[in-house]
Amino acid sequence: MGAESKRRFMYYVYIIYSAKLGKEYIGFTGDLKKRLIEHNQQRVSYTSRGVPWELIYYEAFVNKKDAMNEEKFFKTGSGRERRKLILEYTRRTRNQSGEVA
């Protein structure tokens, strides 16, 4: 077995934001770059109206089940509170750096 076959696969929970809709979307994927492209190329029906989508947060996991549990958490009441804090932090950080939020 070569080094390539020993490579660890990562799973990602992500939050993207659409300024057009003023909404966020929570997802789970094994290929974050590819998935963000799919969202922005309107290849995901649920998010097609909100283009462009901006990645505002992600977490990487080695274990698929952990990532799936985190995605579920983000969709609970406590998770919504955490998402709200993340979005507020993102806006504040961008405003301080001179970017338009």
PyRosetta script that sets phi, psi and omega in degrees:
from pyrosetta import init, pose_from_sequence

init()
pose = pose_from_sequence("MGAESKRRFMYYVYIIYSAKLGKEYIGFTGDLKKRLIEHNQQRVSYTSRGVPWELIYYEAFVNKKDAMNEEKFFKTGSGRERRKLILEYTRRTRNQSGEVA")
pose.set_psi(1, 132.0)
pose.set_omega(1, 178.0)
pose.set_phi(2, -85.8)
pose.set_psi(2, 174.0)
pose.set_omega(2, 179.8)
pose.set_phi(3, -61.3)
pose.set_psi(3, -32.3)
pose.set_omega(3, -179.0)
pose.set_phi(4, -60.2)
pose.set_psi(4, -41.3)
pose.set_omega(4, -177.3)
pose.set_phi(5, -74.7)
pose.set_psi(5, -17.1)
pose.set_omega(5, 179.0)
pose.set_phi(6, -90.9)
pose.set_psi(6, -3.6)
pose.set_omega(6, -179.1)
pose.set_phi(7, -59.2)
pose.set_psi(7, 134.2)
pose.set_omega(7, 177.9)
pose.set_phi(8, -80.4)
pose.set_psi(8, 136.6)
pose.set_omega(8, 177.1)
pose.set_phi(9, -89.8)
pose.set_psi(9, 136.2)
pose.set_omega(9, -180.0)
pose.set_phi(10, -107.6)
pose.set_psi(10, 150.4)
pose.set_omega(10, 175.5)
pose.set_phi(11, -119.3)
pose.set_psi(11, 144.9)
pose.set_omega(11, -174.1)
pose.set_phi(12, -127.1)
pose.set_psi(12, 139.3)
pose.set_omega(12, 167.5)
pose.set_phi(13, -107.9)
pose.set_psi(13, 133.1)
pose.set_omega(13, -175.0)
pose.set_phi(14, -138.0)
pose.set_psi(14, 156.8)
pose.set_omega(14, 173.4)
pose.set_phi(15, -125.2)
pose.set_psi(15, 125.3)
pose.set_omega(15, 174.7)
pose.set_phi(16, -114.8)
pose.set_psi(16, 155.7)
pose.set_omega(16, -175.7)
pose.set_phi(17, -130.1)
pose.set_psi(17, 137.7)
pose.set_omega(17, 175.4)
pose.set_phi(18, -111.8)
pose.set_psi(18, 112.8)
pose.set_omega(18, 176.5)
pose.set_phi(19, -67.0)
pose.set_psi(19, -31.6)
pose.set_omega(19, 179.3)
pose.set_phi(20, -59.4)
pose.set_psi(20, -43.6)
pose.set_omega(20, -179.3)
pose.set_phi(21, -95.6)
pose.set_psi(21, -18.3)
pose.set_omega(21, -174.4)
pose.set_phi(22, 67.8)
pose.set_psi(22, 32.4)
pose.set_omega(22, -176.1)
pose.set_phi(23, -131.6)
pose.set_psi(23, 156.9)
pose.set_omega(23, 172.4)
pose.set_phi(24, -112.3)
pose.set_psi(24, 161.4)
pose.set_omega(24, 179.0)
pose.set_phi(25, -131.7)
pose.set_psi(25, 135.0)
pose.set_omega(25, 179.4)
pose.set_phi(26, -108.6)
pose.set_psi(26, 133.2)
pose.set_omega(26, 179.8)
pose.set_phi(27, -143.5)
pose.set_psi(27, 177.3)
pose.set_omega(27, -178.0)
pose.set_phi(28, -139.9)
pose.set_psi(28, 136.1)
pose.set_omega(28, -178.2)
pose.set_phi(29, -157.5)
pose.set_psi(29, 164.4)
pose.set_omega(29, 173.6)
pose.set_phi(30, -99.8)
pose.set_psi(30, -8.6)
pose.set_omega(30, -179.4)
pose.set_phi(31, -140.8)
pose.set_psi(31, 91.7)
pose.set_omega(31, -173.0)
pose.set_phi(32, -63.1)
pose.set_psi(32, -45.5)
pose.set_omega(32, -179.6)
pose.set_phi(33, -59.2)
pose.set_psi(33, -48.7)
pose.set_omega(33, -179.0)
pose.set_phi(34, -61.9)
pose.set_psi(34, -42.1)
pose.set_omega(34, -177.3)
pose.set_phi(35, -66.4)
pose.set_psi(35, -39.5)
pose.set_omega(35, 177.6)
pose.set_phi(36, -63.6)
pose.set_psi(36, -40.3)
pose.set_omega(36, 176.5)
pose.set_phi(37, -61.8)
pose.set_psi(37, -44.1)
pose.set_omega(37, 179.0)
pose.set_phi(38, -59.6)
pose.set_psi(38, -42.3)
pose.set_omega(38, 177.9)
pose.set_phi(39, -61.2)
pose.set_psi(39, -44.0)
pose.set_omega(39, -175.3)
pose.set_phi(40, -80.4)
pose.set_psi(40, -13.1)
pose.set_omega(40, 174.3)
pose.set_phi(41, -98.8)
pose.set_psi(41, 13.9)
pose.set_omega(41, 177.2)
pose.set_phi(42, 59.1)
pose.set_psi(42, 33.9)
pose.set_omega(42, 178.8)
pose.set_phi(43, -94.6)
pose.set_psi(43, 3.1)
pose.set_omega(43, 175.3)
pose.set_phi(44, -118.1)
pose.set_psi(44, 111.0)
pose.set_omega(44, -171.5)
pose.set_phi(45, -58.4)
pose.set_psi(45, -38.1)
pose.set_omega(45, -176.3)
pose.set_phi(46, -63.9)
pose.set_psi(46, -30.8)
pose.set_omega(46, -176.6)
pose.set_phi(47, -107.9)
pose.set_psi(47, 4.4)
pose.set_omega(47, -172.8)
pose.set_phi(48, -62.0)
pose.set_psi(48, -30.5)
pose.set_omega(48, -178.6)
pose.set_phi(49, -75.6)
pose.set_psi(49, -18.1)
pose.set_omega(49, -171.7)
pose.set_phi(50, -96.3)
pose.set_psi(50, 8.3)
pose.set_omega(50, -176.6)
pose.set_phi(51, -58.3)
pose.set_psi(51, 136.2)
pose.set_omega(51, 2.1)
pose.set_phi(52, -86.1)
pose.set_psi(52, 148.6)
pose.set_omega(52, 176.0)
pose.set_phi(53, -104.1)
pose.set_psi(53, 139.2)
pose.set_omega(53, -179.1)
pose.set_phi(54, -117.2)
pose.set_psi(54, 131.7)
pose.set_omega(54, 176.4)
pose.set_phi(55, -72.2)
pose.set_psi(55, 119.5)
pose.set_omega(55, -179.7)
pose.set_phi(56, -110.9)
pose.set_psi(56, -15.3)
pose.set_omega(56, -178.2)
pose.set_phi(57, -164.4)
pose.set_psi(57, 144.5)
pose.set_omega(57, 169.7)
pose.set_phi(58, -153.6)
pose.set_psi(58, 155.1)
pose.set_omega(58, 173.5)
pose.set_phi(59, -129.6)
pose.set_psi(59, 142.2)
pose.set_omega(59, 178.7)
pose.set_phi(60, -106.8)
pose.set_psi(60, 140.9)
pose.set_omega(60, -179.4)
pose.set_phi(61, -133.1)
pose.set_psi(61, 145.2)
pose.set_omega(61, 173.8)
pose.set_phi(62, -82.9)
pose.set_psi(62, -33.3)
pose.set_omega(62, -176.5)
pose.set_phi(63, -98.3)
pose.set_psi(63, 124.4)
pose.set_omega(63, -178.0)
pose.set_phi(64, -60.2)
pose.set_psi(64, -41.5)
pose.set_omega(64, -178.4)
pose.set_phi(65, -63.6)
pose.set_psi(65, -39.1)
pose.set_omega(65, 177.1)
pose.set_phi(66, -61.4)
pose.set_psi(66, -42.8)
pose.set_omega(66, 179.1)
pose.set_phi(67, -64.2)
pose.set_psi(67, -42.4)
pose.set_omega(67, 179.3)
pose.set_phi(68, -64.3)
pose.set_psi(68, -39.1)
pose.set_omega(68, 177.7)
pose.set_phi(69, -65.8)
pose.set_psi(69, -37.7)
pose.set_omega(69, 178.5)
pose.set_phi(70, -66.9)
pose.set_psi(70, -39.5)
pose.set_omega(70, 176.9)
pose.set_phi(71, -60.9)
pose.set_psi(71, -45.1)
pose.set_omega(71, 178.1)
pose.set_phi(72, -61.3)
pose.set_psi(72, -41.8)
pose.set_omega(72, 178.6)
pose.set_phi(73, -57.8)
pose.set_psi(73, -44.6)
pose.set_omega(73, -179.0)
pose.set_phi(74, -59.4)
pose.set_psi(74, -20.5)
pose.set_omega(74, -178.3)
pose.set_phi(75, -95.3)
pose.set_psi(75, 4.3)
pose.set_omega(75, 177.5)
pose.set_phi(76, -95.2)
pose.set_psi(76, 175.7)
pose.set_omega(76, 177.7)
pose.set_phi(77, -58.3)
pose.set_psi(77, -47.9)
pose.set_omega(77, 178.5)
pose.set_phi(78, -64.4)
pose.set_psi(78, -37.8)
pose.set_omega(78, 178.0)
pose.set_phi(79, -64.8)
pose.set_psi(79, -37.4)
pose.set_omega(79, 177.6)
pose.set_phi(80, -62.6)
pose.set_psi(80, -39.9)
pose.set_omega(80, 177.5)
pose.set_phi(81, -62.4)
pose.set_psi(81, -43.3)
pose.set_omega(81, 179.5)
pose.set_phi(82, -64.8)
pose.set_psi(82, -41.0)
pose.set_omega(82, 177.4)
pose.set_phi(83, -60.6)
pose.set_psi(83, -41.2)
pose.set_omega(83, 179.7)
pose.set_phi(84, -60.4)
pose.set_psi(84, -44.9)
pose.set_omega(84, 178.7)
pose.set_phi(85, -63.2)
pose.set_psi(85, -40.8)
pose.set_omega(85, 178.9)
pose.set_phi(86, -62.0)
pose.set_psi(86, -46.3)
pose.set_omega(86, -179.0)
pose.set_phi(87, -64.1)
pose.set_psi(87, -42.8)
pose.set_omega(87, 178.1)
pose.set_phi(88, -62.7)
pose.set_psi(88, -43.1)
pose.set_omega(88, 179.1)
pose.set_phi(89, -62.3)
pose.set_psi(89, -43.6)
pose.set_omega(89, -179.8)
pose.set_phi(90, -60.9)
pose.set_psi(90, -45.9)
pose.set_omega(90, 179.3)
pose.set_phi(91, -63.0)
pose.set_psi(91, -45.0)
pose.set_omega(91, -179.3)
pose.set_phi(92, -61.9)
pose.set_psi(92, -45.1)
pose.set_omega(92, -178.9)
pose.set_phi(93, -61.9)
pose.set_psi(93, -42.5)
pose.set_omega(93, -180.0)
pose.set_phi(94, -68.2)
pose.set_psi(94, -40.0)
pose.set_omega(94, 178.6)
pose.set_phi(95, -62.8)
pose.set_psi(95, -37.8)
pose.set_omega(95, 179.7)
pose.set_phi(96, -70.5)
pose.set_psi(96, -28.8)
pose.set_omega(96, -179.0)
pose.set_phi(97, -88.2)
pose.set_psi(97, -1.4)
pose.set_omega(97, 178.2)
pose.set_phi(98, 91.2)
pose.set_psi(98, -1.0)
pose.set_omega(98, 177.5)
pose.set_phi(99, -79.5)
pose.set_psi(99, 153.7)
pose.set_omega(99, 176.7)
pose.set_phi(100, -81.2)
pose.set_psi(100, 130.0)
pose.set_omega(100, 179.6)
pose.set_phi(101, -99.3)
pose.dump_pdb("model.pdb")
